[in-house]
Amino acid sequence: MTTFNPLKQLILARLREFTREPAAVFWVYGFPLIMILALGIAFRSEPIEVVHVGVEEGESATTLLESLEESERFNAVVVSATDAAGLLRTSKIEVLVRGVSGESMGEPVMEYQFDPSRPGSLLARNAVDDYMQRAAGRKDVLESRDIEVREAGSRYVDFLVPGLIGMSLMGGGMWGVGYAIVDLRIRKLLKRFLATPMKRSHFLAAMMISRLVFMLPEFVVLLFFARVVFGVTSHGGYVAVMILILLGAVEFAGIGLLVASRAATIETVSGLMNLVMLPMWILSGIFFSNERFPDLMQPIIQILPLTPLINALRGVMLEGASIMSLGPELLTMGVWAVVTFAIALATFRWQ
């Protein structure tokens, strides 16, 4: 019980202090420029922009696939009707094409399934239709039909919410823990904690736990708001989502502790945190799929702390994945959490 009391009192002190702090303002002048650069790379203009197309299995699938493969612009694959919805939901294909018999004289009809709220999907639909019309002689002899997908789970907002949850966990862990520690160091309060009968691990654990107390209710409200206002649901249930949120919060609290373990000024910790977060803001797929980046960058992207968190959240919420099927993502997040906390514990300084 004695070893627990210091931790308990530190958590309570941090909770009281946190409720009295004004909102931390964080922004740097170069961030908009870096974001513009990153988005320019992700949506880079190339002589031929590859459009990812799914061709639904059926009698005309082979013909459609062969026709699309004649153009370098399209990366076409044959998919089953069962898999098509999941691939559209996760942006692994931008449009689904199927050929069906026409209503009159057996003329072929092209059906395009896509989300009209996603500019990329709409452009993909128009590009495929334009190509097929040209291949048919450009005389409007090929009838086309659009099927707009607006159901929950298939919209851009469903894709975006897991990314925003991951982004909030990253920002909350980094700034809510890292910034607070440096602020205590600047105000010479850490030296007073050093004079109390506690261990270094008690203080660091209290910083992490107190942050979790505030973050978990925040995400319950966020998920509730997203469901009520936008109809965003989790196909894999909310228990798995909350487990991922808890692990993500611990992961980024550990990274925040490490960044702040030796920083002595607000300018230093702000620069370090932006240095750590910027690559994840850009590369981890918050607003768009990280598969837009070149294959050469993918190994680095996949080991960034935010990438497995967002991938796991989207896997549960969009694809209905179980928590047991997310072993690689959970392992990566766990390694980041344990390693960063251990290094922070070894390198932390009080002044």
C-alpha positions in Angstrom: 0.0 0.0 0.0 2.9 2.3 0.8 4.3 2.0 -2.7 0.8 2.8 -4.2 0.2 6.0 -2.2 2.8 8.2 -4.1 1.4 7.1 -7.4 -2.1 7.8 -6.2 -1.2 11.3 -4.9 0.7 12.2 -8.1 -2.2 11.2 -10.2 -4.6 13.3 -8.2 -2.2 16.3 -8.2 -1.9 16.0 -12.0 -5.7 15.8 -12.4 -6.2 18.9 -10.3 -3.5 20.8 -12.2 -4.8 19.7 -15.6 -8.2 21.1 -14.9 -6.7 24.5 -14.1 -4.4 24.7 -17.2 -5.4 26.9 -20.2 -5.6 25.1 -23.6 -2.1 24.7 -25.0 -1.7 26.4 -28.3 0.5 24.6 -30.7 1.3 25.5 -34.3 4.5 26.3 -36.2 5.0 28.6 -39.2 6.4 25.9 -41.4 3.7 23.3 -40.9 1.3 24.6 -43.6 4.2 24.5 -46.1 5.2 21.0 -45.2 1.6 19.8 -45.4 1.2 21.4 -48.9 4.4 19.6 -49.9 3.3 16.3 -48.5 -0.2 16.5 -50.1 1.5 17.5 -53.4 3.5 14.3 -53.2 0.6 12.2 -52.3 -1.6 13.6 -55.1 1.3 14.1 -57.3 0.7 15.0 -61.0 2.2 12.4 -63.3 2.0 11.8 -67.0 -0.2 8.9 -66.2 -2.1 8.7 -62.9 -2.9 5.1 -62.0 -6.6 4.5 -61.3 -7.4 1.4 -59.1 -10.3 -0.4 -60.6 -12.2 -3.5 -59.4 -13.9 -5.7 -62.0 -16.7 -7.8 -60.4 -16.6 -11.4 -61.2 -19.1 -12.5 -64.0 -19.4 -13.4 -67.6 -18.0 -10.2 -68.9 -15.2 -9.8 -66.3 -12.4 -11.2 -68.5 -13.4 -9.0 -71.4 -13.5 -5.9 -69.2 -10.2 -6.7 -67.5 -8.4 -7.3 -70.8 -9.8 -4.0 -72.2 -8.7 -2.0 -69.1 -5.3 -3.6 -69.0 -4.6 -2.2 -72.5 -4.2 1.2 -70.9 -1.4 2.0 -68.5 -3.7 4.3 -66.6 -5.7 1.5 -65.0 -4.7 -1.0 -62.4 -7.6 -3.4 -62.7 -8.2 -6.6 -60.7 -11.1 -9.0 -60.7 -12.9 -9.1 -57.3 -15.8 -11.0 -55.9 -19.1 -9.3 -55.1 -18.4 -10.2 -51.4 -15.0 -8.5 -51.3 -16.0 -5.5 -53.4 -17.7 -3.6 -50.7 -14.8 -3.9 -48.3 -12.3 -2.8 -51.0 -14.4 0.3 -51.8 -14.8 1.0 -48.1 -11.1 1.0 -47.4 -10.2 2.9 -50.7 -8.1 -0.1 -52.1 -10.2 0.3 -55.2 -11.7 3.6 -56.3 -14.5 2.3 -58.5 -16.1 -1.1 -59.1 -17.1 -2.0 -62.7 -19.5 -4.7 -63.7 -21.0 -5.6 -67.1 -24.7 -6.6 -67.2 -27.1 -7.3 -70.0 -29.0 -4.3 -71.3 -32.7 -3.9 -71.0 -33.2 -3.8 -74.8 -31.8 -5.9 -77.6 -29.2 -7.4 -75.3 -26.9 -4.4 -75.5 -24.2 -4.4 -72.8 -24.6 -2.0 -69.8 -21.7 -0.7 -67.7 -22.4 -0.3 -64.0 -20.1 1.8 -61.9 -20.2 1.5 -58.1 -18.5 4.3 -56.2 -18.8 6.9 -53.5 -19.7 10.2 -55.1 -18.5 12.1 -52.0 -14.9 11.0 -52.7 -13.4 13.1 -55.5 -11.0 10.3 -56.4 -13.8 7.8 -56.9 -15.8 10.2 -59.0 -12.7 11.0 -61.2 -12.0 7.2 -61.4 -15.5 6.5 -62.6 -15.4 9.2 -65.3 -11.9 8.1 -66.4 -13.0 4.4 -66.8 -16.3 5.4 -68.6 -14.4 7.8 -70.9 -12.0 5.0 -71.8 -14.6 2.4 -72.4 -16.7 4.8 -74.5 -13.6 5.6 -76.7 -12.9 1.9 -77.0 -16.5 1.4 -78.2 -16.1 4.1 -80.9 -17.2 7.1 -78.9 -20.7 7.1 -80.3 -22.5 6.7 -77.0 -23.3 3.1 -78.0 -22.3 1.9 -74.6 -25.0 2.5 -72.1 -23.8 3.3 -68.6 -25.5 3.3 -65.2 -24.3 4.7 -61.9 -24.9 3.1 -58.5 -24.0 5.6 -55.8 -22.9 4.1 -52.5 -24.1 6.2 -49.5 -24.6 3.5 -46.9 -22.8 3.8 -43.5 -19.3 2.4 -43.7 -18.7 3.2 -47.3 -18.5 7.0 -47.1 -15.5 9.2 -46.8 -16.6 10.3 -43.3 -16.4 6.7 -42.2 -12.9 6.5 -43.5 -12.0 9.8 -41.9 -13.2 9.2 -38.3 -10.6 6.5 -37.4 -7.9 8.8 -38.8 -9.1 11.7 -36.7 -9.2 9.4 -33.6 -5.6 8.4 -34.2 -4.5 12.0 -34.8 -6.2 13.1 -31.5 -4.5 10.3 -29.6 -1.2 11.3 -31.0 -1.7 15.0 -30.2 -3.1 14.3 -26.7 -0.4 12.0 -25.7 2.4 14.2 -27.0 1.2 17.5 -25.9 -0.8 16.5 -22.8 2.2 14.6 -21.4 5.3 16.0 -23.0 4.4 19.7 -22.8 3.1 19.3 -19.2 6.4 17.8 -18.0 8.5 20.5 -19.5 6.2 23.1 -18.1 6.7 21.6 -14.6 10.5 21.5 -15.2 10.5 25.2 -16.2 8.5 26.2 -13.1 11.0 24.2 -10.9 8.2 22.0 -9.7 9.9 18.8 -10.7 12.6 19.5 -8.1 10.0 19.6 -5.4 8.6 16.2 -6.5 12.2 14.9 -6.3 12.2 15.7 -2.6 9.1 13.6 -1.9 9.2 9.9 -1.1 8.5 8.5 -4.5 10.1 6.7 -7.3 10.8 8.1 -10.8 8.5 5.4 -12.2 5.7 6.7 -10.0 5.9 10.1 -11.5 6.1 9.0 -15.1 3.3 6.4 -14.6 1.1 9.1 -13.0 1.6 11.4 -16.0 0.4 8.6 -18.3 -2.5 7.4 -16.2 -3.8 10.9 -15.5 -3.8 11.6 -19.2 -5.8 8.4 -19.9 -8.4 9.5 -17.3 -9.2 12.5 -19.5 -8.8 10.9 -22.9 -11.0 7.9 -22.6 -14.3 9.8 -21.9 -13.3 12.2 -24.7 -13.3 9.4 -27.3 -16.5 8.0 -25.9 -18.1 11.3 -26.6 -16.4 11.5 -30.1 -17.7 8.1 -31.1 -21.2 8.8 -29.8 -21.2 12.2 -31.7 -20.0 10.6 -34.9 -22.7 7.9 -34.7 -25.6 10.2 -33.9 -24.7 13.0 -36.3 -23.1 11.2 -39.2 -24.2 7.6 -38.7 -20.7 6.3 -38.3 -20.7 2.9 -36.9 -18.1 0.2 -36.0 -18.6 -3.0 -37.9 -16.3 -4.8 -35.3 -18.0 -3.4 -32.2 -16.9 -0.8 -29.8 -15.0 -3.0 -27.3 -12.2 -3.5 -29.8 -12.2 0.2 -30.6 -11.8 1.1 -27.0 -9.0 -1.4 -26.5 -7.2 0.2 -29.5 -7.8 3.7 -28.1 -6.4 2.6 -24.7 -3.3 1.1 -26.3 -2.8 4.1 -28.6 -3.1 6.5 -25.6 -0.4 4.5 -23.7 1.8 4.4 -26.8 1.8 8.1 -27.4 2.0 9.0 -23.7 5.2 6.9 -23.7 6.5 8.8 -26.8 5.6 12.1 -25.1 7.5 11.1 -22.0 10.5 10.3 -24.0 10.5 13.5 -26.0 10.2 15.6 -22.8 12.6 13.5 -20.7 15.5 15.9 -21.2 14.0 19.0 -22.8 14.6 22.2 -20.8 12.5 24.8 -22.6 9.1 25.1 -24.3 10.8 25.9 -27.6 12.9 22.7 -27.4 10.0 20.4 -26.6 7.8 22.1 -29.2 10.4 21.6 -31.9 11.0 18.0 -30.9 7.3 17.1 -30.8 6.6 18.7 -34.2 9.6 16.9 -35.5 8.2 13.6 -34.3 4.6 14.2 -35.3 5.0 15.8 -38.7 6.0 12.5 -40.5 3.0 10.8 -39.0 0.7 13.7 -39.9 1.9 13.3 -43.5 2.5 9.6 -44.0 0.3 7.6 -41.7 -3.0 8.0 -43.6 -5.1 10.4 -41.5 -6.9 12.0 -44.3 -6.2 9.7 -47.2 -4.8 6.2 -47.8 -1.0 5.9 -47.2 -0.9 3.6 -50.1 -0.8 6.7 -52.3 2.9 7.0 -51.4 5.5 5.1 -53.4 6.2 1.4 -52.5 9.8 2.4 -51.5 8.4 4.4 -48.6 6.0 1.8 -47.3 8.3 -0.1 -45.0 9.1 3.2 -43.1 5.4 4.3 -43.1 4.3 1.0 -41.6 6.5 1.2 -38.6 5.6 4.8 -37.7 3.6 4.7 -34.3 0.5 6.2 -35.8 0.2 3.9 -38.9 -0.7 0.6 -37.1 -3.1 2.5 -34.8 -5.1 4.0 -37.7 -4.9 0.8 -39.8 -6.2 -1.2 -36.8 -9.0 1.3 -36.1 -10.1 1.2 -39.8 -9.8 -2.6 -39.8 -12.2 -2.8 -36.8 -14.6 0.0 -37.8 -14.8 -0.5 -41.5 -14.0 -4.1 -42.1 -15.3 -5.7 -38.9 -11.9 -7.2 -38.0 -11.6 -8.8 -34.5 -8.9 -7.6 -32.1 -7.3 -11.1 -32.4 -6.7 -10.6 -36.1 -4.6 -7.4 -35.5 -1.5 -9.1 -34.2 1.1 -7.2 -36.2 -0.5 -3.8 -35.4 -0.9 -4.5 -31.7 2.7 -5.8 -31.6 4.1 -2.7 -33.2 2.1 -0.4 -30.9 3.1 -2.4 -27.8 6.8 -2.2 -28.8 6.6 1.5 -29.2 4.9 1.9 -25.8 7.3 -0.3 -23.8 10.5 0.8 -25.5 9.8 4.6 -25.2 8.6 4.3 -21.6 11.8 2.3 -20.7 14.1 4.8 -22.4 12.2 7.8 -20.8 12.6 6.1 -17.4 16.3 5.7 -17.9 17.0 9.2 -19.3 14.6 11.4 -17.4 16.0 14.4 -15.6 14.3 16.5 -13.0 15.9 19.9 -13.9 
